[in-house]
Amino acid sequence: MRITIITVCYNRKATIEKAIKSVLSQNYHDIEYIIIDGNSKDGTQSVIESYRDRISQYISEPDKGMYDAINKGLKLATGDVIGLMHSDDEFYDTKAISRIAARFSTDSSIEGIYGDGVYVTNDSDERLVRDRIGGVFSLKKVKGGWLPLHPTVYLKKSIIDKHGLYNLDFKIASDTEFLLRYLYKYKIKMSYIDKYIVKMRMGGMSTSFKTALKVLNEDYKIYKYHGLTAAQAVFLKKSLALRQYIVQ
């Protein structure tokens, strides 16, 4: 089983190498690794080029944002299963992809897999900030504002080919629309791995606050777009998120 991992980036010189090394250090060897760069100007491209011989496909060109870049990667992907590795993040350990492949292999009816993740501070201490435990999948949870952590989600290519790419009408929360479309509208068969898959880095406080407001607005539009009680779903989603933060 070939697994495609897609990394999209723009001006991420400080973190891209960790993301790349994280993918290349996986103990599962049938990996297609695709990097889509948005024509970075800060030295990111030089870092990527230093690993060029171990990257399956690499494009650097202007794009219309993160989701447009992801869609470019999805169109290039040839693996049986596809997932993402964001340029600020890394795998929790070297066995993450092996576990995902093993789960798909145990049941051919599984169409998607997700797991757990942690958020850490964006500094050398990498202090734990948020613990994101997925839990067993249910449609009731999805209707109540729950969604799996996006970078832990791996889907069969055949399912993506069938149900479509990221909707570029949503600029900052298209991953919410993508997951709702697959899980709520099309009700694909998901399987939960009770293991940490990714380690994600938090952004600066001011940036995160501004981003959170924009996400809140788009989330409302997305839940309404899918015929759900938008205000309730967004409130429950944010309530779930708040409970995941670690109190020091």
C-alpha positions as CSV (number, residue, x, y, z in Angstrom):
1,M,0.0,0.0,0.0
2,R,1.4,3.3,-1.1
3,I,0.7,6.3,1.2
4,T,1.0,9.8,-0.2
5,I,1.9,12.6,2.3
6,I,1.5,16.2,1.1
7,T,3.2,19.2,2.7
8,V,2.3,22.7,1.6
9,C,4.3,25.7,2.7
10,Y,5.1,29.4,2.2
11,N,8.0,31.1,3.9
12,R,8.5,28.4,6.5
13,K,12.3,28.2,6.7
14,A,12.3,27.9,10.5
15,T,10.1,24.8,10.6
16,I,10.0,23.1,7.2
17,E,13.1,21.0,7.8
18,K,11.6,19.4,10.9
19,A,8.5,18.5,8.9
20,I,10.5,17.0,6.1
21,K,12.7,15.0,8.5
22,S,9.7,13.7,10.3
23,V,8.2,12.3,7.1
24,L,11.6,10.9,5.9
25,S,12.2,9.2,9.2
26,Q,9.0,7.1,9.2
27,N,9.7,3.4,9.3
28,Y,7.1,2.7,6.6
29,H,8.9,2.8,3.3
30,D,6.2,2.9,0.6
31,I,5.7,6.6,0.9
32,E,5.2,9.1,-1.8
33,Y,6.2,12.5,-0.5
34,I,4.9,15.7,-2.3
35,I,5.8,19.2,-1.3
36,I,3.9,22.2,-2.8
37,D,5.7,25.5,-2.0
38,G,4.0,28.9,-2.8
39,N,7.2,30.4,-4.2
40,S,8.7,31.2,-0.8
41,K,11.2,34.1,-0.6
42,D,12.8,33.4,2.8
43,G,15.1,30.5,2.1
44,T,12.5,27.7,2.4
45,Q,13.2,26.6,-1.1
46,S,16.9,26.0,-0.4
47,V,16.0,23.8,2.6
48,I,13.6,21.8,0.4
49,E,16.2,21.5,-2.4
50,S,18.7,19.9,0.1
51,Y,16.3,16.9,0.4
52,R,15.2,16.9,-3.3
53,D,16.5,13.4,-3.9
54,R,14.2,12.0,-1.3
55,I,11.1,14.0,-2.3
56,S,8.8,12.3,-4.9
57,Q,7.4,15.5,-6.4
58,Y,8.1,19.1,-5.6
59,I,6.5,22.3,-7.1
60,S,7.3,25.9,-6.2
61,E,4.9,28.4,-7.7
62,P,2.4,31.1,-6.6
63,D,-0.9,29.8,-5.5
64,K,-4.3,31.1,-4.2
65,G,-3.6,30.0,-0.6
66,M,-3.1,26.9,1.5
67,Y,-6.2,25.0,0.2
68,D,-5.3,25.7,-3.4
69,A,-1.8,24.3,-2.7
70,I,-3.3,21.2,-1.1
71,N,-5.5,20.6,-4.1
72,K,-2.5,20.8,-6.3
73,G,-0.9,18.1,-4.2
74,L,-4.0,15.9,-4.3
75,K,-4.1,16.1,-8.1
76,L,-0.5,14.9,-8.2
77,A,-0.9,12.1,-5.6
78,T,-0.7,8.5,-6.8
79,G,-0.9,6.7,-3.5
80,D,-3.7,4.4,-2.3
81,V,-4.1,6.6,0.8
82,I,-3.5,10.3,1.2
83,G,-2.7,12.5,4.2
84,L,-1.1,15.9,5.1
85,M,1.9,17.0,7.0
86,H,1.7,20.7,7.7
87,S,5.0,22.6,7.4
88,D,4.9,23.7,11.1
89,D,4.2,20.2,12.4
90,E,5.8,16.8,12.6
91,F,4.9,13.2,13.3
92,Y,4.6,12.2,16.9
93,D,6.9,9.2,16.3
94,T,8.5,7.1,13.5
95,K,5.7,4.5,13.5
96,A,2.7,6.8,12.7
97,I,2.4,5.8,9.1
98,S,3.0,2.1,9.8
99,R,0.0,2.1,12.2
100,I,-2.2,3.9,9.6
101,A,-1.2,1.4,6.9
102,A,-1.8,-1.6,9.2
103,R,-5.3,-0.4,10.1
104,F,-6.3,0.1,6.4
105,S,-4.9,-3.4,5.7
106,T,-7.0,-5.1,8.4
107,D,-10.3,-4.0,6.9
108,S,-10.8,-3.2,3.2
109,S,-14.1,-1.4,3.9
110,I,-12.4,1.4,5.9
111,E,-12.4,4.6,3.9
112,G,-10.7,6.9,6.3
113,I,-8.6,6.9,9.5
114,Y,-7.8,9.5,12.1
115,G,-6.0,9.6,15.5
116,D,-4.8,11.9,18.3
117,G,-2.5,14.9,18.3
118,V,-0.9,17.3,20.6
119,Y,-0.2,21.1,20.4
120,V,3.0,22.4,21.7
121,T,4.5,25.9,22.2
122,N,6.4,27.3,19.2
123,D,9.8,27.5,21.0
124,S,12.7,25.2,22.0
125,D,10.8,24.0,25.1
126,E,7.9,22.7,23.1
127,R,5.7,22.8,26.2
128,L,2.4,20.9,25.9
129,V,-0.5,23.3,25.4
130,R,-3.4,21.2,24.1
131,D,-4.2,17.5,24.1
132,R,-6.4,16.5,21.2
133,I,-7.9,13.1,21.8
134,G,-10.1,12.0,18.9
135,G,-12.1,9.2,20.5
136,V,-14.3,6.6,18.7
137,F,-16.1,8.0,15.7
138,S,-19.9,8.7,15.6
139,L,-22.2,10.8,13.4
140,K,-23.8,12.2,16.5
141,K,-20.5,13.7,17.6
142,V,-20.1,15.3,14.2
143,K,-23.5,16.9,14.4
144,G,-22.6,18.2,17.8
145,G,-19.6,20.1,16.5
146,W,-16.8,17.4,16.8
147,L,-14.4,16.8,14.0
148,P,-11.2,14.7,13.9
149,L,-8.0,16.6,14.0
150,H,-7.4,17.5,10.4
151,P,-3.7,16.5,10.1
152,T,-4.4,13.1,11.5
153,V,-7.0,12.2,8.8
154,Y,-5.9,9.8,6.1
155,L,-8.3,9.0,3.3
156,K,-8.3,6.5,0.4
157,K,-7.5,8.2,-2.9
158,S,-10.6,6.6,-4.5
159,I,-12.8,8.4,-1.9
160,I,-11.2,11.8,-2.6
161,D,-11.5,11.2,-6.3
162,K,-15.2,10.5,-5.7
163,H,-16.1,13.3,-3.3
164,G,-13.9,16.1,-4.4
165,L,-11.2,18.5,-3.4
166,Y,-11.1,21.4,-0.9
167,N,-13.7,24.1,-1.5
168,L,-11.8,27.3,-2.3
169,D,-14.8,29.5,-1.5
170,F,-13.7,29.1,2.1
171,K,-10.3,30.7,2.6
172,I,-9.4,29.8,6.2
173,A,-11.6,26.9,7.3
174,S,-12.0,24.8,4.2
175,D,-10.8,21.8,6.1
176,T,-14.0,22.0,8.2
177,E,-16.1,22.0,5.1
178,F,-14.0,19.1,3.6
179,L,-14.4,17.0,6.7
180,L,-18.1,17.7,7.1
181,R,-18.7,16.8,3.4
182,Y,-17.0,13.5,3.8
183,L,-18.2,12.5,7.3
184,Y,-21.6,14.1,7.5
185,K,-22.8,14.4,3.9
186,Y,-21.3,11.2,2.4
187,K,-20.9,9.3,5.7
188,I,-17.7,7.5,4.8
189,K,-16.5,4.7,7.0
190,M,-14.0,6.1,9.5
191,S,-11.7,4.2,11.9
192,Y,-10.0,5.6,15.0
193,I,-6.4,4.8,16.0
194,D,-6.0,5.4,19.7
195,K,-2.5,6.8,19.3
196,Y,-0.8,10.1,18.8
197,I,-0.1,10.8,15.2
198,V,1.0,14.4,15.0
199,K,2.7,17.1,17.1
200,M,1.5,20.6,16.1
201,R,3.1,24.0,17.0
202,M,1.0,26.9,18.2
203,G,1.3,30.3,16.5
204,G,1.7,33.6,18.3
205,M,-1.1,34.8,20.6
206,S,-2.2,37.8,18.5
207,T,-2.1,35.9,15.3
208,S,-4.0,33.0,16.7
209,F,-6.7,35.3,18.1
210,K,-7.2,37.1,14.8
211,T,-7.3,33.8,13.0
212,A,-9.7,32.3,15.5
213,L,-12.2,35.1,14.8
214,K,-12.0,34.4,11.1
215,V,-12.4,30.7,11.6
216,L,-15.4,31.3,13.8
217,N,-17.1,33.2,11.0
218,E,-16.3,30.7,8.3
219,D,-17.2,27.7,10.5
220,Y,-20.7,29.3,11.0
221,K,-21.1,29.6,7.2
222,I,-19.9,26.1,6.7
223,Y,-22.2,24.4,9.2
224,K,-25.1,26.4,7.8
225,Y,-24.0,25.4,4.2
226,H,-24.3,21.8,5.2
227,G,-27.8,22.2,6.7
228,L,-26.8,22.0,10.4
229,T,-27.9,24.2,13.2
230,A,-24.8,26.5,12.8
231,A,-24.8,28.5,16.0
232,Q,-25.2,25.5,18.1
233,A,-22.6,23.4,16.2
234,V,-20.0,26.2,16.3
235,F,-20.6,26.8,20.0
236,L,-20.2,23.1,20.8
237,K,-17.1,22.9,18.6
238,K,-15.4,25.8,20.4
239,S,-16.5,24.5,23.8
240,L,-14.8,21.1,23.0
241,A,-11.7,22.9,21.9
242,L,-11.4,24.9,25.1
243,R,-11.6,21.8,27.3
244,Q,-8.6,20.4,25.5
245,Y,-6.2,23.0,26.7
246,I,-3.7,22.0,29.4
247,V,-3.9,24.0,32.6
248,Q,-0.4,24.4,34.0
